[in-house]
Amino acid sequence: MTVTHRVDASRPEAAVIETAASALRGGELVAFATETVYGLGADATQADAVAKIFVAKGRPQTNPLIAHVSSVDMARQWAESWSDAAEALASAFWPGPLTLIVPRPSAIAASVSAGLNTVGLRVPDHAVARALIEAVERPIAAPSANRSEHVSPTTAQHVVDDLAGRIAMVLDSGPTGVGIESTVVDVSGAMPRVLRRGPIDVASLQRVLGEVRVVERHSDGSTAEASPGQSIRHYAPDVPCVRVLDGMAPAEPGDVVLAVGQPLPEGSIGHALSDPETAARELYAVLRRLEQGGARRIVVLMPPETDPWAALRDRLTRATTALLPKNSS
């Protein structure tokens, strides 16, 4: 049975946090909000607890998790080594939606990192998440709290819809503010590499570091990855979801249209997301609402090919299963 506890997003009640922390210390799974999406947490030092995440989500072992810490100081303590690039990015963007890939210490379970010798660390910009980490006094491994490959959760109800009966507890602090997963940057080598696009864009990273390399990956899951979010199919609704890059495909009975970065075509049934910040915050909730509303198919009009929209394009590309050329079905 999954228990839900309401908790204040800005001033989390100590008793609720301790209840959740006790469950985590005892090897149970607890879902909680970060500023990006809801995460499914386990004590990152307990291999048996981490294993429960993969079972609950149906997640392949090759897809790593992110270990959440409460401060830059804590991150330094839980990295095998800490580079100048890590320090610069942490100082600029933490707490916030940035994950740093650093050498993994042996105290963090190898399964957190898909068996690799690196680990993703992040300081979330959410009072509930940081209070929980501080109470546990260890990193909390936490991917998104949803079924593997399904649309990520931005409310506690989304978590319950996907994982009720599979996890011990959900901390409900309301909807998340950012709405898409963190930017992931590998700083374990000589050249910083962006492994996953996210709320912090490449231009912002370059202002801090100078040169960074962007690595575009579409993994079939057969090999371990350093970053989550590399799967070919990810963030996807349970109904067919197709994308249109240029023009509008002919509407068919039961279709709904999701227009991202452009207006909803006249006569279409669906939803429009106009600017990058709003689109990021609302995308997953809108996809779930369209999915649950009886749509036969979701037709996505893709956003512009510009850096502010890059993270949204990445998520929508992985969520969609076909490319419809202009004026075709």
Secondary structure as GFF3:
##gff-version 3
##sequence-region A 1 329
A	DSSP	beta_strand	3	6	.	.	.	ID=ss1
A	DSSP	alpha_helix	14	25	.	.	.	ID=ss2
A	DSSP	beta_strand	30	33	.	.	.	ID=ss3
A	DSSP	beta_strand	38	43	.	.	.	ID=ss4
A	DSSP	alpha_helix	47	57	.	.	.	ID=ss5
A	DSSP	beta_strand	66	68	.	.	.	ID=ss6
A	DSSP	alpha_helix	72	77	.	.	.	ID=ss7
A	DSSP	alpha_helix	84	93	.	.	.	ID=ss8
A	DSSP	beta_strand	98	103	.	.	.	ID=ss9
A	DSSP	three_ten_helix	110	113	.	.	.	ID=ss10
A	DSSP	beta_strand	118	122	.	.	.	ID=ss11
A	DSSP	alpha_helix	127	136	.	.	.	ID=ss12
A	DSSP	beta_strand	140	141	.	.	.	ID=ss13
A	DSSP	alpha_helix	156	163	.	.	.	ID=ss14
A	DSSP	beta_strand	169	172	.	.	.	ID=ss15
A	DSSP	beta_strand	183	186	.	.	.	ID=ss16
A	DSSP	beta_strand	193	196	.	.	.	ID=ss17
A	DSSP	alpha_helix	202	209	.	.	.	ID=ss18
A	DSSP	beta_strand	213	214	.	.	.	ID=ss19
A	DSSP	beta_strand	241	244	.	.	.	ID=ss20
A	DSSP	beta_strand	255	260	.	.	.	ID=ss21
A	DSSP	beta_strand	270	273	.	.	.	ID=ss22
A	DSSP	alpha_helix	276	292	.	.	.	ID=ss23
A	DSSP	beta_strand	297	301	.	.	.	ID=ss24
A	DSSP	three_ten_helix	307	309	.	.	.	ID=ss25
A	DSSP	alpha_helix	310	319	.	.	.	ID=ss26
###
